[in-house]
Amino acid sequence: MNKFSSKLGFILTAVGSAVGMANVWGFPYKFQKGGIVFLIAYIFFVSVFAYCGLASEFAVGRYAHTGTLGAYQKAFKSRKEDTIIGKFIGYIPLIGSLLIAIGYAVIVAYVLKALVDSLTGSLLTVDTTSYFDSFSLKPFSVVPYHFFIIAITLLSCIGGASTIEKSNKIMMPAFFVLFVVLAIRILTLPNAFEGYKYMFRFDKEMINWGTILQAMGQAFFSLSVTGSGMLVVGAYLSDDEDIVSSSKMTGFLDTVAAMLASFVMIPAIIVYNMDQAGGPGLLFQVLPTILQDMGFGRVFAIILYVAVVFGGISSLQNMFEVVAESLMQRHPKLKRNLVLFLIGLVVFAIGVNMEMISQWGPFMDFISIYVIPIGAMIGAVTWFWILTKDQLLGAINLGAKKQYGNTWYNIGKFLYVPLAVILCLIAVIFRISF
């Protein structure tokens, strides 16, 4: 198994796995709604989840020297000999990764179409509602874009950790630089500071359980602590890397990405007096309308959609890789290229038949409400309640500059795990998608 060649490559890959649509259209919408109350709650939860949740997944992946299926099997084996549960329970979060990739590839195909239409200039001359309806309400509307996104993701995964690391060393710095350019442009808009003031407003009515739960869910799933994806990132990590330090840096950069997106989205919406929006409506209706009225709008549209395409591909890489690695680990005779081809074929064959938002929208809701939260809960419980304490701490402290003991472990076991269970129960019982 090849490894990441540097700490920078590891962190950029981890950030690439985490940064995605949750940062671009989820966080700004919730931040705009909840103001400083949401932000403070989010920073608290993302700190806890990065410190314990993300670190534990990296550590278990490195400890097991493999991804999802092998990691769960080894965790259960730490208590006793191989069990049926240990051998098969990892399929739940693993299937979640595959299913989310199916719907996610459709979304990134939408973004690629918007990028191409920005390059041709057609996006800047259309009624944005009619434009969005023209492909989101029609079957087989983005097939070429869909195929290209899957193909380019597969190519970037061919060399495993090596090619994934190399591509993220390009895509992630570009993502941040492009959003900084956009944020500077938004800063120059008249009355942009009204948008910033609105972002950071204190609204005492937002001090409620709804805001807290939104912040907690956003922090949890923005970091991709899903009991699957970050295990394979950890599996490719060398023994001399400080996992907790790297986890905190990943959480910090993921938050920076979300804040950069907010500094672009929220002031623009306020300046142009647009309706508050999240999800696809923000990216394909609200922002194109704003860009049409903005000087050099075409240039900034290109910058926006290039950045989002990079974020989307980096997330898809992780979804593909975690499935590929697990299948190869469980079936050693399978070759990487064949496995990747089969994954791409499945993702495309299913996804191409649900390119309408009325199809992939409910599909993604189902995965986000049921499969992903259950997988995340299984992961959290397994690392802190099944894997023995000594082995988890040994995995965490390998390569660490300072030793972590009972304090770190107890925060994970008695704060992180209950929060993961609460989020799962809320999602499943109340059918809430975070």
C-alpha positions as CSV (number, residue, x, y, z in Angstrom):
1,M,0.0,0.0,0.0
2,N,1.5,3.3,-1.0
3,K,1.5,6.2,1.4
4,F,1.2,10.0,1.3
5,S,4.6,11.5,0.6
6,S,4.2,14.5,3.0
7,K,2.1,15.9,5.8
8,L,0.9,18.7,3.4
9,G,-0.3,16.1,0.9
10,F,-2.2,14.2,3.7
11,I,-3.8,17.4,5.0
12,L,-4.8,18.7,1.6
13,T,-6.3,15.3,0.7
14,A,-8.2,15.2,4.0
15,V,-9.5,18.7,3.5
16,G,-10.4,17.8,-0.1
17,S,-12.4,14.9,1.2
18,A,-14.2,17.1,3.6
19,V,-14.7,20.3,1.5
20,G,-17.7,20.0,-0.7
21,M,-21.3,21.2,-1.2
22,A,-21.8,21.3,2.6
23,N,-19.3,24.1,2.7
24,V,-20.5,25.9,-0.5
25,W,-24.2,25.9,-0.1
26,G,-25.0,24.4,3.3
27,F,-22.9,26.4,5.7
28,P,-23.6,29.9,4.2
29,Y,-27.4,29.3,4.3
30,K,-27.3,28.3,8.0
31,F,-24.8,31.0,8.9
32,Q,-27.0,33.6,7.2
33,K,-30.0,32.4,9.1
34,G,-28.4,31.9,12.6
35,G,-25.8,34.6,12.7
36,I,-23.1,34.7,15.4
37,V,-25.0,32.2,17.5
38,F,-24.8,29.6,14.8
39,L,-21.1,30.4,14.2
40,I,-20.1,30.0,17.9
41,A,-22.0,26.7,18.2
42,Y,-20.4,25.5,14.9
43,I,-16.9,26.3,16.1
44,F,-17.4,24.5,19.3
45,F,-18.8,21.3,17.6
46,V,-16.2,21.3,14.8
47,S,-13.5,21.6,17.4
48,V,-14.8,18.5,19.3
49,F,-15.4,16.5,16.2
50,A,-12.0,17.2,14.7
51,Y,-10.2,16.7,17.9
52,C,-11.8,13.3,18.7
53,G,-13.9,12.1,15.8
54,L,-11.7,12.9,12.9
55,A,-8.6,12.0,14.8
56,S,-10.0,8.6,15.8
57,E,-10.9,7.7,12.2
58,F,-7.5,8.7,10.9
59,A,-5.8,6.7,13.7
60,V,-7.9,3.6,13.3
61,G,-7.3,3.6,9.5
62,R,-3.5,3.9,10.1
63,Y,-3.7,1.3,13.0
64,A,-5.5,-1.2,10.7
65,H,-3.4,-0.4,7.6
66,T,-6.6,-0.5,5.6
67,G,-9.9,1.2,5.0
68,T,-13.5,0.6,6.1
69,L,-14.0,-3.2,6.0
70,G,-10.6,-4.1,7.4
71,A,-10.7,-1.4,10.1
72,Y,-14.0,-2.5,11.6
73,Q,-12.9,-6.2,11.5
74,K,-9.7,-5.3,13.3
75,A,-11.5,-3.2,15.9
76,F,-13.9,-6.0,16.8
77,K,-11.0,-8.5,16.8
78,S,-9.3,-6.4,19.5
79,R,-11.9,-7.7,21.9
80,K,-12.1,-11.3,20.7
81,E,-11.5,-13.5,17.6
82,D,-13.1,-12.7,14.3
83,T,-16.8,-12.2,14.6
84,I,-19.6,-12.0,12.0
85,I,-20.5,-8.5,13.2
86,G,-16.9,-7.3,12.9
87,K,-16.6,-8.8,9.4
88,F,-19.7,-7.3,7.9
89,I,-20.8,-4.2,9.9
90,G,-18.4,-2.0,7.9
91,Y,-20.5,-2.6,4.9
92,I,-23.1,-0.1,6.2
93,P,-20.9,3.0,6.2
94,L,-19.2,1.7,3.1
95,I,-22.4,1.4,1.1
96,G,-23.3,4.9,2.4
97,S,-20.1,6.2,0.7
98,L,-21.0,4.5,-2.6
99,L,-24.6,5.7,-2.6
100,I,-23.7,9.3,-1.7
101,A,-21.2,9.2,-4.6
102,I,-24.0,8.3,-7.0
103,G,-26.0,11.4,-6.2
104,Y,-23.0,13.6,-5.6
105,A,-21.7,12.9,-9.1
106,V,-24.9,14.3,-10.5
107,I,-24.6,17.5,-8.5
108,V,-21.0,18.0,-9.7
109,A,-22.1,17.4,-13.3
110,Y,-24.6,20.3,-12.8
111,V,-21.7,22.4,-11.6
112,L,-19.6,21.4,-14.6
113,K,-22.4,22.4,-16.9
114,A,-22.6,25.8,-15.2
115,L,-18.8,26.2,-15.7
116,V,-19.1,25.4,-19.4
117,D,-22.0,27.8,-19.8
118,S,-19.9,30.4,-18.0
119,L,-17.0,29.9,-20.4
120,T,-19.3,30.3,-23.4
121,G,-21.1,33.2,-21.8
122,S,-24.6,31.8,-22.2
123,L,-25.1,31.6,-18.4
124,L,-24.8,35.4,-18.2
125,T,-27.7,36.0,-20.7
126,V,-30.5,33.7,-19.5
127,D,-33.3,33.8,-17.1
128,T,-31.7,31.8,-14.3
129,T,-34.9,30.0,-13.2
130,S,-35.6,28.8,-16.7
131,Y,-32.0,27.9,-17.1
132,F,-32.0,25.7,-14.0
133,D,-35.3,24.1,-15.0
134,S,-33.9,23.4,-18.4
135,F,-31.7,20.6,-17.1
136,S,-32.8,19.9,-13.5
137,L,-36.4,19.0,-14.6
138,K,-35.4,16.9,-17.7
139,P,-34.0,13.3,-17.7
140,F,-30.6,12.6,-19.2
141,S,-29.9,16.3,-19.3
142,V,-26.2,16.4,-18.2
143,V,-25.0,13.0,-19.5
144,P,-21.7,14.3,-21.1
145,Y,-20.8,16.3,-18.0
146,H,-21.7,13.4,-15.7
147,F,-19.5,11.0,-17.7
148,F,-16.6,13.5,-17.7
149,I,-16.7,14.1,-13.9
150,I,-16.7,10.3,-13.2
151,A,-13.9,9.7,-15.7
152,I,-11.6,12.4,-14.4
153,T,-12.2,11.3,-10.8
154,L,-11.3,7.7,-11.7
155,L,-8.2,8.8,-13.5
156,S,-7.1,10.7,-10.4
157,C,-7.6,7.6,-8.3
158,I,-5.6,5.2,-10.5
159,G,-2.4,5.5,-8.5
160,G,-4.1,5.4,-5.1
161,A,-2.6,7.7,-2.5
162,S,0.0,9.0,-4.9
163,T,-2.3,10.4,-7.6
164,I,-4.9,11.5,-5.1
165,E,-2.3,13.4,-3.2
166,K,-0.8,15.0,-6.4
167,S,-4.3,16.1,-7.6
168,N,-5.3,17.6,-4.3
169,K,-2.0,19.6,-4.1
170,I,-3.4,21.4,-7.2
171,M,-7.1,21.4,-6.6
172,M,-7.2,22.4,-2.9
173,P,-4.9,25.4,-3.1
174,A,-6.7,26.5,-6.2
175,F,-10.0,26.2,-4.4
176,F,-8.9,28.5,-1.6
177,V,-7.2,31.0,-3.9
178,L,-10.2,31.2,-6.2
179,F,-12.6,31.8,-3.4
180,V,-10.3,34.5,-1.9
181,V,-10.5,36.2,-5.3
182,L,-14.3,36.0,-5.3
183,A,-14.4,37.3,-1.7
184,I,-12.2,40.3,-2.6
185,R,-14.5,41.1,-5.6
186,I,-17.6,40.9,-3.3
187,L,-15.9,43.2,-0.9
188,T,-15.8,45.9,-3.5
189,L,-19.6,45.9,-4.0
190,P,-21.5,48.9,-2.7
191,N,-22.9,48.2,0.8
192,A,-21.0,44.9,1.1
193,F,-20.4,45.7,4.7
194,E,-24.1,45.5,5.4
195,G,-23.8,41.8,4.4
196,Y,-20.9,41.3,6.8
197,K,-22.8,43.0,9.6
198,Y,-25.8,40.7,8.9
199,M,-23.6,37.6,8.9
200,F,-22.1,38.4,12.3
201,R,-25.3,39.8,13.9
202,F,-26.3,38.6,17.3
203,D,-30.0,37.5,17.3
204,K,-31.1,36.3,20.7
205,E,-34.0,34.5,19.1
206,M,-31.5,32.2,17.4
207,I,-30.5,30.9,20.9
208,N,-32.6,27.7,20.5
209,W,-32.2,24.0,20.0
210,G,-32.8,24.3,16.3
211,T,-29.8,26.5,15.8
212,I,-27.6,24.2,18.0
213,L,-28.7,21.1,16.2
214,Q,-28.1,22.7,12.8
215,A,-24.6,23.8,13.9
216,M,-23.9,20.3,15.3
217,G,-25.0,18.5,12.2
218,Q,-23.2,20.9,9.9
219,A,-19.9,20.5,11.8
220,F,-20.2,16.7,11.9
221,F,-21.0,16.0,8.3
222,S,-18.9,18.8,6.9
223,L,-15.8,17.0,8.3
224,S,-17.0,13.8,6.6
225,V,-16.8,11.9,9.9
226,T,-19.0,9.2,8.5
227,G,-17.3,6.0,9.8
228,S,-15.9,5.3,6.4
229,G,-14.2,7.9,4.2
230,M,-11.5,9.2,6.5
231,L,-10.4,5.7,7.5
232,V,-8.8,5.2,4.1
233,V,-7.1,8.6,4.3
234,G,-5.6,7.5,7.6
235,A,-4.6,4.1,6.1
236,Y,-2.3,6.0,3.7
237,L,-0.7,8.0,6.5
238,S,2.9,7.3,7.7
239,D,3.7,6.4,11.2
240,D,5.6,9.6,12.0
241,E,2.6,12.0,11.5
242,D,0.9,13.6,14.5
243,I,-2.7,12.7,13.9
244,V,-4.4,15.0,16.4
245,S,-2.4,18.0,15.1
246,S,-3.3,17.1,11.5
247,S,-7.0,16.6,12.5
248,K,-7.1,20.0,14.1
249,M,-5.6,21.6,11.0
250,T,-8.1,19.7,8.7
251,G,-11.0,21.0,10.8
252,F,-9.5,24.6,10.7
253,L,-9.1,24.6,6.9
254,D,-12.5,23.1,6.4
255,T,-14.0,25.9,8.5
256,V,-11.9,28.4,6.5
257,A,-13.4,27.0,3.3
258,A,-16.9,27.4,4.7
259,M,-16.2,31.0,5.9
260,L,-14.8,31.9,2.5
261,A,-17.9,30.6,0.8
262,S,-20.0,32.7,3.2
263,F,-18.0,35.8,2.6
264,V,-18.9,35.3,-1.1
265,M,-22.5,34.2,-0.8
266,I,-24.0,36.1,2.0
267,P,-22.9,39.7,1.2
268,A,-23.8,39.2,-2.4
269,I,-27.3,38.1,-1.5
270,I,-27.7,41.0,0.9
271,V,-26.4,43.6,-1.6
272,Y,-28.6,42.4,-4.4
273,N,-31.6,41.9,-2.1
274,M,-32.1,38.3,-3.1
275,D,-34.1,35.8,-1.2
276,Q,-32.2,33.7,1.4
277,A,-31.3,30.4,-0.3
278,G,-29.4,27.3,0.2
279,G,-28.8,24.1,-1.8
280,P,-29.0,24.1,-5.6
281,G,-31.1,27.2,-5.8
282,L,-28.1,29.2,-4.4
283,L,-25.6,27.9,-6.9
284,F,-27.7,27.8,-10.0
285,Q,-30.3,30.5,-9.6
286,V,-29.3,33.1,-7.1
287,L,-25.6,33.5,-7.8
288,P,-26.0,33.5,-11.6
289,T,-28.5,36.3,-11.3
290,I,-26.0,38.3,-9.2
291,L,-23.1,37.6,-11.5
292,Q,-25.2,38.8,-14.5
293,D,-25.4,42.2,-12.9
294,M,-21.8,42.3,-11.7
295,G,-18.9,43.8,-13.6
296,F,-16.7,41.1,-15.1
297,G,-19.5,38.7,-14.0
298,R,-18.4,36.1,-16.6
299,V,-14.9,36.0,-15.3
300,F,-16.1,35.5,-11.7
301,A,-18.6,32.9,-12.7
302,I,-15.8,30.9,-14.3
303,I,-13.8,31.3,-11.1
304,L,-16.7,30.2,-8.9
305,Y,-17.6,27.1,-10.8
306,V,-14.0,26.0,-11.3
307,A,-13.5,26.2,-7.5
308,V,-16.7,24.2,-6.9
309,V,-15.8,21.6,-9.5
310,F,-12.4,21.1,-7.7
311,G,-14.2,20.7,-4.4
312,G,-16.6,18.3,-5.8
313,I,-14.0,16.1,-7.5
314,S,-11.9,16.0,-4.4
315,S,-14.9,14.7,-2.4
316,L,-15.7,12.1,-5.0
317,Q,-12.2,10.9,-5.0
318,N,-12.6,9.9,-1.4
319,M,-15.9,8.2,-2.0
320,F,-14.5,6.2,-4.8
321,E,-11.2,5.3,-3.1
322,V,-12.7,4.1,0.1
323,V,-14.9,1.6,-1.8
324,A,-12.1,0.5,-4.1
325,E,-9.6,0.0,-1.2
326,S,-12.1,-2.1,0.8
327,L,-13.0,-4.3,-2.1
328,M,-9.3,-4.9,-2.9
329,Q,-8.6,-5.6,0.8
330,R,-11.4,-8.1,1.0
331,H,-10.7,-9.6,-2.4
332,P,-6.9,-9.4,-2.9
333,K,-7.0,-10.9,-6.4
334,L,-8.9,-7.9,-7.8
335,K,-6.9,-5.3,-9.7
336,R,-7.2,-1.6,-8.9
337,N,-8.1,-0.6,-12.5
338,L,-10.8,-3.2,-12.7
339,V,-12.3,-2.2,-9.4
340,L,-12.2,1.5,-10.2
341,F,-13.9,0.8,-13.6
342,L,-16.7,-1.2,-11.9
343,I,-17.3,1.5,-9.3
344,G,-17.4,4.2,-12.0
345,L,-19.8,2.0,-14.1
346,V,-22.1,1.5,-11.2
347,V,-22.1,5.2,-10.2
348,F,-22.7,6.3,-13.8
349,A,-25.3,3.6,-14.7
350,I,-27.4,4.4,-11.7
351,G,-26.8,8.1,-11.5
352,V,-27.5,8.8,-15.2
353,N,-31.0,7.5,-14.7
354,M,-31.8,10.1,-12.0
355,E,-30.3,13.3,-13.3
356,M,-33.6,15.2,-12.6
357,I,-33.6,17.0,-9.2
358,S,-36.9,15.3,-8.4
359,Q,-35.0,12.0,-8.5
360,W,-31.6,12.6,-7.0
361,G,-33.0,15.1,-4.5
362,P,-35.1,12.5,-2.6
363,F,-32.4,9.9,-3.1
364,M,-29.8,12.2,-1.4
365,D,-32.2,13.0,1.4
366,F,-32.7,9.3,2.1
367,I,-29.0,8.7,2.2
368,S,-28.3,11.8,4.3
369,I,-31.1,11.0,6.8
370,Y,-30.7,7.3,7.2
371,V,-27.6,5.7,5.8
372,I,-24.9,8.3,6.5
373,P,-25.9,9.1,10.1
374,I,-26.3,5.4,11.0
375,G,-22.8,4.7,9.5
376,A,-21.3,7.6,11.4
377,M,-22.8,6.4,14.7
378,I,-21.6,2.9,14.1
379,G,-18.1,4.3,13.5
380,A,-18.1,6.4,16.7
381,V,-19.3,3.6,18.9
382,T,-16.8,1.1,17.4
383,W,-13.8,3.3,17.9
384,F,-14.5,4.3,21.5
385,W,-16.6,1.4,22.8
386,I,-15.4,-1.7,20.9
387,L,-11.7,-1.1,20.0
388,T,-9.8,-1.4,23.2
389,K,-8.7,1.8,24.9
390,D,-5.0,0.9,24.9
391,Q,-5.0,0.2,21.1
392,L,-6.9,3.4,20.3
393,L,-4.6,5.5,22.4
394,G,-1.6,3.7,21.0
395,A,-2.8,4.5,17.5
396,I,-3.4,8.1,18.4
397,N,0.0,8.6,20.1
398,L,2.0,7.0,17.3
399,G,4.0,9.9,15.9
400,A,2.4,12.4,18.3
401,K,4.5,15.3,19.6
402,K,2.6,15.1,22.9
403,Q,0.9,12.1,24.5
404,Y,-2.9,11.8,24.7
405,G,-4.4,9.9,27.5
406,N,-7.6,9.8,29.6
407,T,-8.7,13.3,28.8
408,W,-8.7,12.8,25.1
409,Y,-10.3,9.4,25.4
410,N,-13.0,10.4,27.8
411,I,-14.0,13.4,25.6
412,G,-14.3,11.0,22.7
413,K,-16.2,8.3,24.6
414,F,-18.5,10.5,26.7
415,L,-19.0,13.6,24.6
416,Y,-18.2,12.8,20.9
417,V,-20.0,9.4,20.8
418,P,-23.2,10.6,22.6
419,L,-23.4,13.6,20.1
420,A,-23.0,11.2,17.2
421,V,-25.8,9.0,18.6
422,I,-28.0,12.0,19.2
423,L,-27.5,13.3,15.7
424,C,-28.3,9.8,14.2
425,L,-31.5,9.5,16.3
426,I,-32.7,13.0,15.5
427,A,-32.1,12.4,11.8
428,V,-33.8,9.0,11.7
429,I,-36.7,9.8,14.0
430,F,-37.5,13.3,12.8
431,R,-36.3,12.7,9.2
432,I,-33.9,15.7,9.3
433,S,-31.2,16.0,6.7
434,F,-28.2,17.9,8.1
